[in-house]
Amino acid sequence: MSFDDGTVYDRRVIELLRKYKMKATFNLNSGLDGYIWYLGDRPIERLVLKDNVSLYKGMEVASHSVNHPHLSELTWDEIGYQIGKDKENLEAIFGRPVTAFAVPFSDYDERTIQVLERLGFTSFRTDANNQDFAYPKSNLQIGINADTEYDDQGDSIARFIKDKSKDSLYIFAGHSYDFEVHGNWDHFEAFLKRIKAHPEIKVMTMSAMVKHHYRIG
């Protein structure tokens, strides 16, 4: 599970994850502390990261760029700054390595991958839809199987549970605020309960998954 943007609704997601003894990766922007934007008339507030270090204890903290730009529209130097500076800032705030990255706006090109390689990132999550449960060929282009915005985890996790492959991958990604906006926190908790009922499913952070399958990190 991989959640972007570091909003106040991460608190409820993490509370539920801890309830079911699960972990997730949280992709954060170090340059947008306290920023508020609106979905319709609903305000969405980002956390002040230095005040929420303990919140993410036991979860993976990953980079989502400094301030969430369209990376494909930037120069090489700007891409390097957005990724490298966010990694530097997050490592200083949380006191641990940051090796995973999730792309803002699903917008990137080959330069992003080259920058991630140069900076030592071990995983790169995109928003490309993956209809099967095979591991991607590259740890630096990992798609997703279900998205929080569309509440489609019910069907996809059912197919995943039925999948009998010895080593298959399911990635559920998006934003914690989607559950609030769409009023479907109960669906998310039902999703966690369903996973918990299948002990053969191992819930990992992105970096742990990469270390397990790709032997990186």
VODO-926927 format. One record per residue: residue in three letters; x, y, z of N, C-alpha, C, O in turn. Coordinates in steps of 0.001 Angstrom, whole numbers, plus 500000, padded with zeros to 6 digits. Atoms other than C-alpha are relative to their C-alpha. Example, Ala and Ser with C-alpha at 12.3 -4.5 7.8 and 13.67 -1.06 7.14 Angstrom:
ALA500890498810500000512300495500507800500900501200500000501936501181500665
SER499180498810499940513670498940507140499230501090500730499739502198500899
***
This chain:
MET500835498814500000500000500000500000500875501242500000501884501309500702
SER499174498830500230501297503400498968499103501236499916498237501323499045
PHE500870498826499915499742506770499885500801501278499782501880501452500349
ASP499296498776500373500705510161498467499519501217500779498392501253501274
ASP500298498601499672500800513768499673500070500371501473500196501558501774
GLY499816499652498589500981513558503484498951500929500560499279501952501161
THR501083499162499483497582514979504369499573499554501399500006498516501898
VAL500459500298498642495836515048507745499272498654500060499167498061501134
TYR500733501263500004493879511955506679500932498785500065500477497653500226
ASP499057501085499737497067509904506878499847499491501429500097498317501700
ARG500148500414498600496358509856510619499004498847500124499258497874500834
ARG501011501053499896493234507762510163500440498737499270500191497629499744
VAL499471501163500715494857505494507567500981499239500878500918498014500977
ILE498984500647499169497763504821509915499368499355501234499796498285501665
GLU500720500610498876495413504205512828499415498645499598499511497680500356
LEU500578501261500470493649501513510774501087498987499659500933497799499941
LEU498900500914500307496922500036509529500554499385501283500825498185501330
ARG499480500525498731498163499702513106499002499051500651499390498068501284
LYS501034500874499450494858498175514150500131498585499439499940497603500156
TYR499890501308500660495427495359511636501454499553499829501744498595499113
LYS498582500358499975499214495277512170500578499923498588501207498936498207
MET499502499917501367500065496338508636500847501255499823500783502188500624
LYS499147498868500319502559498726507070499670500516498605499080499812497786
ALA500173499413501322502453501080504103501115501006499770501853501364500687
THR499032498976500381504639503554502253499264501322499804498231501374499136
PHE500613498674500099503831507272502547500950500938499260502071501189499702
ASN499192499189500902505118509530499778499738501474500282498628501969500085
LEU500181498675499412505723513031501117500742501084499224501782500839498614
ASN499399498814500621506501516504499762500516500912501107499729501455501881
SER499422499241498885508901518345502062499805501506499867500036502236500831
GLY500144498566500196508144521768500567498582500521500087498323501670499730
LEU501405499590499980504395521872501145499367499876501385498169499616501499
ASP500512500096498627504045521835504945498781500894500220498825502096499957
GLY501179499243499637500571522890506008499196500548498838498219501266499046
TYR500697499478501183499461523636502455498562499482499949498305498316500249
ILE501413500377500102495689523602501925499513500249498576499725501330498027
TRP500666499809501274493890523058498633498585499449500117498218498860501134
TYR501422500343499916490267522360497786499601499007498916499990499139497755
LEU500705500874500933488383519503496168498533500386500096497848500015501049
GLY501322499408499869485115521226495406500055501018501128500885501926501100
ASP499987499079498857484321523027498658500647499367501229500559499912502329
ARG499376500704498864486237520546500838501490500334500065502218500078499105
PRO498566499729499859489629521722502165500778498716500281500349497872501067
ILE499088501120499768492470519188502020501304500589500523501966501363499831
GLU498851499390499328495282520022504428501160499026500109500990497872500502
ARG498784500799499826498835518733504356500538500165501420500361501206502053
LEU499391499966498678500629517904507570501281500826499989501933500961498953
VAL498672499425499787503592519853508926500886498833500411500730498293501505
LEU499299501275499825506099517022508653500817499936501286500810498912501970
LYS499144500046498797508475517991511481499186499792501272499721499356502292
ASP500871500193498840505496517903513852499320498638500002498535498333500900
ASN500694501288500137504419514443512722500958498842499773500598497840499154
VAL498998501067500147507587512357512847499501498712500641499630497637500055
SER500449501203499292506068509967515397498818499331499299498628498121499422
LEU501152500565500711502942509513513254500439498898499050499784497861498946
TYR499567500936501032504925507701510581500951498919500533501550498180499751
LYS499156501043499422506855505487512993499473498622499592498281498340499721
GLY500386501336500427506832501932511672499520499934498560499336498845498017
MET500386499929501406505759503099508199501210500438499182502181500950499737
GLU498917499500500837508000503841505248499696501428499563498592501734499113
VAL500072498637500523508618507494504429500735500014498663501893499605498579
ALA499425499978501343509247508005500704499843501394499406499087502221499917
SER500016498696500648509795510948498382498881500098498968498524499126498302
HIS501029499703501002507107512566496243500321501338499311499456501963498698
SER499454498736500505509262515590495173499811501101501042499033500944501983
VAL500071498902499035509707518891497010498609500620500020497997500745501081
ASN501303499315499999506507520588495847499063499561498880498267500353498374
HIS501019500642500835504656518224493509499822500631498610498696500949498229
PRO500144499431501340505409519608490020499756498914498947499791497720499246
HIS499995500901501156504925518061486581501461499822499582502042500718498971
LEU498563500180500203508409516568486281500403500076498527501497500545498213
SER499626500002501413508329516193482500500161501414499439500770501592498384
GLU499921498616500462508031519994482167501245500719500521501484501875500175
LEU498851499369499369511219520660484152501297499732499241501369498835498401
THR498662500245500527514877520943483179500645498860500794500134498453501837
TRP499247501024499273517390518274484199500311500463501428500092499727502390
ASP499615499496498683518593520461487067498797500098500934498901499795502123
GLU501204499869499179515052521110488283499488498640500460499040498493501597
ILE500388501362499600514216517392488259500914499514501118500454498956502114
GLY499047500408498974517394516718490224499731500664501332499847500032502382
TYR500314499292498760516449519376492758498737499442500645498729499165501844
GLN501277500464499444512848518188493185500137498641500683499530498405501728
ILE499850501341499437513918514610493853501093499967501071500880499464502174
GLY498870500056499078517305515062495505499787500813501261500133500364502354
LYS500219499159498828516308517909497800498909499426500888498994499524502112
ASP501048500620499183513138516111498901500578498835500804500277498681501988
LYS499336501110499305515202513027499756500837500535501174500771500017502289
GLU499150499401498962517668515199501689499159500541501154499468500296502320
ASN500854499418498961514924517050503559499319498929500848499307499016502076
LEU500720501044499265512960513930504486500942499199500888500585498843502011
GLU499033500731499174516059512115505707500399500815501222500625500253502294
ALA499664499149498857516883515107507923498843500055500998499067500023502208
ILE501172499903499117513331515339509308499766498699500752499523498706501959
PHE500392501286499409512779511631509931501187499173500502500990498175501196
GLY498828500688499493516358510514510601500150498580499502500606497709500243
ARG499854501334500593516275507511508261500132500117498488499743501132497911
PRO499820499927501450517133506668504646498663500059499261497671499475499698
VAL501154499929500897514633507502501900500437499443498658501286500026497983
THR499559500683501221514926505122498944498865499699499025499096499116497966
ALA501149500231500879511420504982497439499462501333499512499560502348500202
PHE500531498775500607509781507525495146498695499688499284498565498644498645
ALA501247500092500762506264508025493775499849501269499174500051502371499684
VAL500016498857500915505748510291490780498759500876500200497656500342500319
PRO501169499110499941503484513383491081499276500055498651499918500054497600
PHE500834499800501189500635513684488572500178498933498915499730499137497787
SER499719501036501015501726510466486780500787500567498828500668500068497708
ASP499348499250501079503959512806484764501517499940500138502092500583501016
TYR498546500131499945507572511843484088500497499552498636499706499193497763
ASP499380500554501199509998510865481349501276499267500403501542499094501592
GLU498820500821499722513234508887481061500996500730500900501747500089501636
ARG499060499254499156515185511680482756499730499757501489500660499689502292
THR500348500270498600513274511036486005500634498699500465501198498639501558
ILE499430501295499643514391507404486012501511500101500147502089499516501063
GLN498541499852499916517998508386485353500410500745501264501409500399501893
VAL499707499267498761517937510882488229499818499090501214500644499101502127
LEU500237500919498885516448508271490573501139498995500136501586498707501246
GLU498873500952499969519181505785489621501244500675500572501946500101501404
ARG498802499291499560521885508391490177499959500301501495500994500305502161
LEU500140499644498588520506509300493607499821498787500911499665498943502122
GLY500034501209499184520314505681494769498633499535500440498525498780501407
PHE501329500503499673516553505149494844499857498550499557500400498153498526
THR500162501418500313515523501500494864498610499650499485498401498543498988
SER501326500260500573511851501816493885499381501288499486499596502367500038
PHE500684498874500633509781504092491676498593499545499660498394498712498775
ARG501395500364500241505994503832491814499336501007499080499321502208499350
THR500774499174500914504009505154488890498517499732500258498171498962501153
ASP501428500262499878500228505257488490499472499193498820498265499125498592
ALA500421500850501113500190502994485455499204498823500533499593498198501520
ASN500867501078499529497404500434485800500542498646499560500774498409498374
ASN499489501341500267498654496863486061498871499003500215498415498814501343
GLN501154500883499919495921494347485290500342498594500501499461497864500954
ASP499629501309499457497902491257486253500798500205501286500955501332501756
PHE499309499909498714499883490475489376501458499562499885502069499120500857
ALA498596500327500206503283489844487850500873501154500478500485502318500377
TYR499072498957499621506251491718489223500492500723498749500770500079497738
PRO499445499261501144507410494511486879501438499569499727502145499121500629
LYS498627500353500339510643493867485019500990500908500709502089500486501069
SER499111499035499364512122496997486561499440500468501332498246500741501453
ASN500394499447498711512035498107490177499823501515499936499357502127500897
LEU500146498565500162512083501664488822498863500377499057498839501483498516
GLN501252499679500691508763501452486996498931499018500469498598498059499773
ILE500957500897499359506213499830489288498605500611499924498361501681500481
GLY501369499516500124502539500248488405499134499586501179499632499045502167
ILE500922500319498910499456499771490566498860499118499502498580499061498305
ASN501132500874500324496531497326490681498659500607500384497630500236499819
ALA501249499369499565493935499484492444500313501380500536501410501635501032
ASP499816498589499683493444503175493189498955500437501023497775500114500888
THR500922499531498966491910504813496264498878500866499436497759500844499949
GLU500994499064500545490085507369494111498783499291499439497666499803499519
TYR501095500691500686487989504785492294499382498870500811498463498194500348
ASP500600500994499108487291502456495234499852498644499312498832497970499452
ASP500083501225500794488093499490493009500765498833500617501009497821499961
GLN499191501052499399490048497428495515499226498708500242499827497636500321
GLY500780501204499699487168495019496177500135498927498941500414497771499258
ASP499894500964501092487214493355492760501431499540499790501684498351499594
SER498610500356500303490973493478492287500622499135501091501389498222500788
ILE499425500846498949491850492042495701499387498606499965500046497632500330
ALA500619501328500145489373489215495088500740499190498941500985497997499123
ARG499242500697501041491226488361491879501394499633500488501921498573500151
PHE498668500275499468494541488600493693499982498804500945500870497953500895
ILE500113501122499065493408486223496424499845498680499263500358497650499701
LYS500196501213500797492342483727493763501240499621499203501392498471498790
ASP498781500253500771495679484055491981500880499024500775501166499236501954
LYS499238501048499305497740480982492793501493500058499698502231499128500023
SER498579499873500267501102482265491600500768500028501314500323500612502302
LYS499217500074498773503795481586494131500497501376500431500558501675501624
ASP499412498706499690505234485088493904499317501072499158499796501404498073
SER500742498978500735502708487721492808499912501272500838500100501246502055
LEU499939498687499372502395491404493609498696500765499792498149500788498689
TYR501207499162500064499394493628494401500336501340500631500767501394501783
ILE499716498673499466499822497379494821498741500851499980498123501065498937
PHE501162499141499789497041499565496194500540501380500354501260501531501341
ALA499365498700499828497870503262495913499017501144499790497939500972499220
GLY500831498815500191496463506764495990500183500988501124501311501345501465
HIS499973498936499005495561509267498697499068499664501161497968499152500957
SER500858500252498839494212508966502215498748500877499967497696500476500466
TYR501170499113500012491901511922501586498865499492499116497724499927499275
ASP501069500561500835489988509936498932498933499312500847497746499385500532
PHE500969500694499143488373507888501707499059500996500680497877500718500881
GLU500817498963499367487167511085503367499066500654498980497876500835499242
VAL500785499317501027485993512771500167498842499135499517497732499624499308
HIS501025500908500518484083509699498990499197499309501101498272498548500814
GLY500746500574498889482884508695502444500046498484500052499049497842500382
ASN499926501460500035484162505139502137501134499436500872501831498500500480
TRP499049500571499051486410504596505141499635498557500339500519497731500566
ASP500414501370499684484354501481505832500460499029498932500751497873499239
HIS499507500867501076485380500085502433501489499694500209501942498567500007
PHE498576500215499758489042500601503295500214499027501150501068498145501062
GLU499835500919498874488666498856506634499584498585499604500213497618500033
ALA500404501325500483486807495981504952501107499380499150501339498172499201
PHE498858500435500812489728495758502515501111499450500892501669498390500612
LEU498961500453499082492199495484505408499597498694500690500425497799500863
LYS500482501231499367490058492842507120500135498813499049500499497709499453
ARG499928501073500994489968490833503925501425499501499833501665498297499736
ILE498591500381500088493744490887503637500426499241501254501116498225501170
LYS499617500614498730494141490012507318499517498559500087500135497733500759
ALA500559501355499970491999486911506758500813499018499165500522497822499157
HIS499172500864500852494655485560504371501464500149500412502188500962499839
PRO498638499848499492497916485087506273501085499699498974502249500037499190
GLU499008500242501050499626483911503077500374501290499275501385501336498574
ILE499688498698500595499500487554501923500918500763500947500566501011502100
LYS499040499249499202502542489433503180499920501473499614500169501833498464
VAL500120498564500253501997493183503497501351500659500271501891500560501373
MET498667499410499894505223495111502850499993501454499551499114501889498808
THR499735498685500564506473498617502301500630499812498623501034498706498264
MET499393500097501328507791499411498833501455499537500072501877498676499300
SER498587500371499904511416499147499925500182498557500450501088497869499979
ALA499920501398499569510829495846501711499647499071498855500255498010498710
MET500382500815501151509122494483498599501146499913499001501421498840498463
VAL498880499983500944512054495532496407501150499140500524501787498409499765
LYS498947500818499407514511493948498810499652498525499914500522497700499637
HIS500458501383500046512440490746498910500084499406498596500594498301498415
HIS500095500580501339511930490307495179501208500289499111501719499394498438
TYR498924499609500909514665492232493384501375499882500651502397500062499990
ARG498757500134499234517305491678496090500807501298499938502024501286499755
ILE499358498692500035518036495408496150499732500698501325498607500680501825
GLY500188499251498759518583497454499267500397499226501237500287499742502350
***
